[in-house]
Structures are given as C-alpha cells and as structure tokens.
Amino acid sequence: MTQMKGRLMKLAIGMSFLVLITIQYGCQVVISSATNRLFKDLEASILNSDDPELIEAGIPPFLILLDGMLHQNPRDVSLLLVAAQLKSSFATAFIEDEDRQRRYATKAREHALTAACLDNAKLCNLDTKPFPEVESVIASLRESELPLLYALTGAWSSWILVHSNDLRAVAQLSRVQTLVERMLELDETYEFGTPHMYMGVFESLIPPALGGDSEKARYHFERAISLSEGKNLYAKVLFAERFARSTLDRELHDRLLDEVIDADPIVEGLTLQNRLAQQRAQELKDSADDFF
C-alpha cells in the first residue's frame, strides 16, 4: 500500500510538472530561440537538483512535451540534443526494466546521430560508415563542436551499456572511443574532465590478465578527478567500480567510496549526478565484502 501511494505521488508530481509548463507556455508552442532557452534552463534545473526522486518523477512528462515539440520540428538540433542527453541519462540512472532501458537509450542515440547529421553533413551515418572514414571525419571536428561531441558520446555510450550482451553494439565502442579521443585533443577539461572519465572506463574494460593497460585507466581516472578538483564524484565511483575492482585494490576502492559518501554533492552542473554517485557509492561499499 505504501509503495502504491509512493507511485501515485510520483505520478501526481510529474503530471503537475507537465501541466505547469503547458499552462505557462501554451499548448501550441512555437519553436523559437526563447523555447530552446526554456528547455536548456529546465535541463540546467534538473542537473542542479539535489532531489533524485523528484527528478525521476518529473522527467517523463518533460520528455512527453519534448517529443511533441520534436514531432512538429524534427530538424531542430538543439531540441534533439536535449532529448538525447535526457533520455540517455534517464535510461541509465532511473530505469530498472531492461526493455525500457533499451528503448529509451536507442531513442537517445537516434536523436544524437540525427542531430550530428543535421549539424554537419560529414557526420551522417557515423554508425555505419567504414571505420577509417569515421576517424577522418572526427579528426576534422573543431572546438565549437564539442557540445555536439559530448551529447553524442553520452547517448552512444549509454546505448552500448544497455546493449552490452549484443556483440554488434559492443563492436561500435571503437567509434565512441574515437569521439572521446577527439574531445581530449580539443579540450581535456570539458565538462569537469569528463572525456578522461570516459577514457578511464574504456581502458578498464579489458582486464590486465587479458592484455588491458590498467595504468592508462588509472591515469585517465586520476586526471578526471584532478581537472574537476574532486567535484565530479562519479569519476571516483567509476574509478572504484571499474578500476579498483578489476585490479582487486580494496584499499583504493574503499578510500574512493568513503570520499564520495562524505563529500558535499552541491556543485553547479553536477549536483544531481553527484547525488546519484553517492547512492551508487553506498551500494558498492555495502557489497564490497562479497566482492573482495
């Protein structure tokens, strides 16, 4: 009964969120720079929230509104990128059902690939082009295209994550890694050093016993933490989960998780992610004795 009340409360919060937006901006919204700013502002509010449960309830109606606007304006790159980032994040952070995860992540990847193609014709068909062509195209991208690279990397990585049992999906990892390598070349500090965090995960995928380079993984995780001045707590969580566990370094594992749990999560642009990182850190800490 309590669980049902909780679900009803989440639904009520979410629908209230949608109604508020609809009333304020009208049912027949005309896409404009002001509308795009609205969605960017809402996106910022989500990222800066310290209440994951409220965001979990509020995102679905927001996505319904986004989908409606994209139906009317399917070539709006800004809206496509917002939708890609929110759907990929929602899929991996809040959805437990694997089928729903895959649906949201697939749609997010489609949005991101479409946005990339609309923004730059050379970026069309990145998922099917011969790999040497992908490398050449990505190498030509400039710093002004970093936001596009970032959104595409996040959505594509999430898609691979939720399709990790599909070898065809995993085979696309090299394409995503090429995106991240270009981000590092353009600006390693971008979004609190997130490109290094991605590379740390990629370098951790192959264990040392099978030829993986654990020192490269360590370098990238430590660099991500350094560039964010320790404020990106998810970098520490992934360092513990992907590196410390694969190398059986219990001391490093526990130290990183304790630092995350004890940290102040309130950071502009990172607050929600940090709250989720703290939740994951506690889960990893609770399961550490069984793992090690």
HELIX and SHEET records of a PDB file:
HELIX    1   1 THR A    2  TYR A   25  1                                  24    
HELIX    2   2 SER A   33  LEU A   47  1                                  15    
HELIX    3   3 PRO A   52  GLN A   72  1                                  21    
HELIX    4   4 VAL A   77  ALA A   93  1                                  17    
HELIX    5   5 GLU A   98  ASP A  119  1                                  22    
HELIX    6   6 ALA A  121  LEU A  123  5                                   3    
HELIX    7   7 PHE A  131  ALA A  139  1                                   9    
HELIX    8   8 GLU A  143  GLU A  145  5                                   3    
HELIX    9   9 LEU A  146  VAL A  162  1                                  17    
HELIX   10  10 LEU A  167  VAL A  170  1                                   4    
HELIX   11  11 LEU A  173  LEU A  186  1                                  14    
HELIX   12  12 TYR A  190  SER A  204  1                                  15    
HELIX   13  13 PRO A  208  LEU A  210  5                                   3    
HELIX   14  14 SER A  214  LEU A  227  1                                  14    
HELIX   15  15 LEU A  233  LEU A  238  1                                   6    
HELIX   16  16 PHE A  239  ALA A  244  3                                   6    
HELIX   17  17 ARG A  250  ASP A  262  1                                  13    
HELIX   18  18 THR A  271  ASP A  286  1                                  16    
HELIX   19  19 ALA A  288  PHE A  291  1                                   4    
END                                                                             
